[in-house]
């Protein structure tokens, strides 16, 4: 009995010794900056100064009373909820389409995954061109389809800028969500689907 316990203790010590470098890495690179950021939020430090004074909850009261902060918080909520709702709706519809058999399904899946392959910097340039106020590809397409009579300044109007951000964010996340929903739908047996 004693020999088994010593062997188990050695294995425990070995396990902890093997985890120690990774744990130290996480504590050093995540834990310490997190704690320092919280402490800094309660101080009145200024940029370029090494002096710190205790501010208490005053910083939080100031930021919660600032209308610009509240507006940015509202815009963040709109973009997050809007893009996620759009992603869920489009991913579910696309997963239903990809679940059925059709000609060109492999090519369509390849095209679906293209947003993952496009570097973010290149995508930003392309979307800037699509939403450009002077040579907007989107405006030109909408005018050619007789859906638009004027000219929309996508990135100049605050409301349209939120819509543009929602579209771009949904475009970026849409393939991953489609793959996840498709995997979930594929796990449902066909007889259950037919019964529903």
C-alpha positions, 0 to 999 in steps of 0.5 A: 500500500505504501509503495503504491502511494509513493508511486502515485505521489511521484506521478503527481509531482511529475505531472505538476512539474510538467505543467509548471512551465505552461502555468508560469507562462500563462500567469506571467503573460495573462495574469500579471497584466490583468491584475496590473490593468485592474489596479491601474484603472483605480489610479489617476496615472497620466500618459508620460508620467511615472507617478500614480495616485489612488483615484478609487471609483472616480474613473468608473464614475467619470466614464459612466457619465460620459455620453461618448462612452455610452454611445460607443457602448450602444454602437458596440451592442448594435454591431454585436447583436446585429452581426451575430443575428445575421450570421446565425440566419445566413449560416442556418440557411446556407447549412440547409442548402449544403445539406442537400445534394446539388451539382457544384456542391464542392465548388460552392463549399470552396467559395464559402470558405474563401473569407477564411483564406483572405488576409484581413488587410486585403479584405479591409482594402476590398471592403473599403473599395466596396463601400467607397463614397465615390466609386462604390461597387455596392452603390453602382450595383444597386443603381444598375438594379434600379434599387437605388436612385441617389448615392449612399455614403456607407462610411460617411453616415453613422447609421450606414457605417454601423450597417457596413460594419455588421455586413463585414463582420458577418462576412468574416464569421459566416463560413465558420458558423456555416461549418458548425451548423452543417456539422450539427445538422449532419449529426441528426439522423435522416429519419428524425428529419423526415419525421419532423 
